[in-house]
Each structure stands twice: as C-alpha cells, then as structure tokens.
Amino acid sequence: STPTCPETRVAAKTKASFISRRPTTSHLP
C-alpha cells in the first residue's frame, strides 16, 4: 500500500496511540 492509503494512515495512528499508551513498546515495529 502507498503512504496515501487510508489503511496506512490508520495504522500510523493506531501505532502512535499504542506507543503513547505503552512507551515500553516504542522500540518495536
């Protein structure tokens, strides 16, 4: 998928939210 795909945006948002809640996982992909 390209960076412009909604799924990528959602993934990035979810990832950011996840990292925000659990800083200990910030080093994981």
C-alpha positions in Angstrom: 0.0 0.0 0.0 1.1 3.6 -0.6 1.5 6.1 2.1 -1.6 7.8 0.9 -3.8 4.8 1.6 -6.2 5.2 4.4 -5.1 1.9 5.9 -1.6 3.3 6.3 -2.9 6.4 8.0 -5.0 4.3 10.4 -2.0 2.0 11.0 0.2 5.0 11.8 -2.5 6.5 14.1 -3.0 3.2 15.9 0.7 2.7 16.2 1.2 6.2 17.7 -1.7 5.6 20.1 -0.3 2.3 21.1 3.1 3.7 21.7 1.6 6.6 23.6 -0.1 4.2 26.0 2.8 1.8 26.3 6.1 3.6 25.9 8.0 0.4 26.6 7.0 -0.8 23.1 8.3 2.3 21.3 11.3 0.3 20.2 9.1 -2.3 18.4 7.9 -2.0 14.8 
